[in-house]
Amino acid sequence: MSRIALVTLVVHDYDEALSFYTDALGFELVEDTDRGDGSRWVVVRPRGTEGTGLLLARAKDAAQSGSVGAQTGGRVGFFLHTEDFAGDHARMRAAGVRFLEEPRHEVYGSVAVFEDLYGNRWDLLQPA
């Protein structure tokens, strides 16, 4: 095994999730395929990378809907690395991304926790 290719993120709506990840976070759309049964295969990932992507999967029932925004139990579950912390932080704030704290400068790097449109917590992190 060489890498984790995709991580599923359960969402309420494909288009609103796609808009957030491509517009507010600056991710690129890798694939958006209609599966013919009302569902789609929607994959995004940070622009210009070949790494792990997010599979945006629309909730199919009440149990899945209940997990939207709480897939990691309120903990930071996703870590978005950057080479330009200040620039990306400013761009994301201007795009309406909700940061839960002011930037911190730790021994491991510069970091700030933000929420996606559903409340999942992410670290924006520039490693030291």
C-alpha positions in Angstrom: 0.0 0.0 0.0 1.4 3.3 -1.0 -1.0 6.0 0.2 -4.5 6.9 1.3 -6.2 8.1 -1.9 -9.6 9.4 -0.6 -11.3 10.3 2.7 -15.1 10.5 2.7 -16.7 13.6 4.1 -20.5 13.2 4.5 -22.3 16.4 3.4 -25.9 17.6 3.2 -25.7 18.8 -0.4 -23.1 18.2 -3.2 -23.2 21.7 -4.7 -23.0 23.7 -1.5 -20.1 21.5 -0.3 -18.4 21.8 -3.7 -18.8 25.6 -3.6 -17.2 25.8 -0.2 -14.3 23.6 -0.9 -13.5 25.1 -4.3 -14.4 28.8 -3.7 -13.6 29.4 0.0 -10.7 26.9 0.5 -9.4 27.1 -3.1 -9.5 23.3 -3.7 -9.8 22.0 -7.2 -12.5 19.7 -8.5 -11.0 16.4 -9.5 -14.1 14.6 -10.5 -17.9 15.1 -10.5 -19.6 12.0 -12.0 -23.3 11.3 -12.0 -23.8 7.8 -10.8 -27.2 7.4 -12.4 -29.1 6.8 -9.1 -29.3 10.4 -7.9 -25.9 10.2 -6.3 -22.6 11.7 -7.6 -18.9 10.8 -7.2 -17.5 14.2 -6.2 -13.8 14.5 -5.4 -11.8 17.6 -4.5 -8.3 18.2 -3.3 -5.9 21.1 -2.6 -5.1 22.8 -5.9 -1.9 21.6 -7.6 -1.4 18.5 -5.5 -1.6 14.8 -6.2 -2.2 13.8 -2.6 -5.2 12.6 -0.8 -8.6 13.9 -2.0 -11.9 14.4 -0.3 -14.9 12.4 -1.5 -17.9 14.6 -0.9 -20.7 12.1 -0.2 -24.3 13.3 0.2 -26.0 11.8 3.3 -28.5 9.1 2.3 -30.5 8.7 5.5 -31.2 10.2 8.9 -28.2 8.4 10.6 -25.8 9.8 8.0 -27.4 13.3 8.1 -26.8 13.2 11.9 -23.1 12.7 11.4 -22.6 15.7 9.1 -20.4 18.2 10.8 -19.6 15.8 13.7 -17.6 13.1 11.9 -14.7 13.4 14.3 -16.7 14.0 17.5 -15.9 17.7 17.7 -12.1 17.3 17.4 -9.9 18.7 14.7 -10.1 15.9 12.1 -8.5 17.4 9.1 -5.1 19.1 8.6 -4.5 21.4 5.7 -0.9 22.2 5.2 0.2 25.4 3.6 3.5 27.1 2.6 2.0 30.6 3.0 0.1 30.6 6.3 -0.5 34.4 6.4 -1.6 34.6 2.8 -3.9 31.6 3.0 -5.4 32.6 6.3 -6.2 36.1 5.0 -7.6 34.8 1.7 -9.8 32.2 3.6 -11.1 34.8 6.1 -12.0 37.1 3.2 -13.9 34.2 1.6 -16.0 33.9 4.8 -14.2 30.9 6.4 -14.9 30.9 10.1 -11.7 30.6 12.2 -12.3 29.6 15.8 -9.1 31.2 17.1 -6.4 33.7 16.2 -3.3 32.2 14.6 -0.8 30.6 17.0 2.9 30.0 16.5 3.9 26.8 18.1 7.2 24.8 18.0 5.7 22.6 15.2 4.5 25.6 13.1 1.9 28.3 12.6 -1.7 27.1 13.1 -5.3 28.2 13.4 -8.4 26.1 13.7 -11.3 26.7 11.3 -14.6 25.1 10.6 -16.0 24.0 7.2 -19.5 24.9 6.3 -20.9 22.1 8.4 -18.8 22.6 11.5 -16.1 20.0 10.9 -12.9 21.3 12.5 -9.7 21.7 10.5 -6.2 23.0 11.2 -4.7 25.4 8.8 -1.0 24.6 9.4 2.3 25.7 8.1 4.8 23.3 9.6 8.0 24.7 11.1 
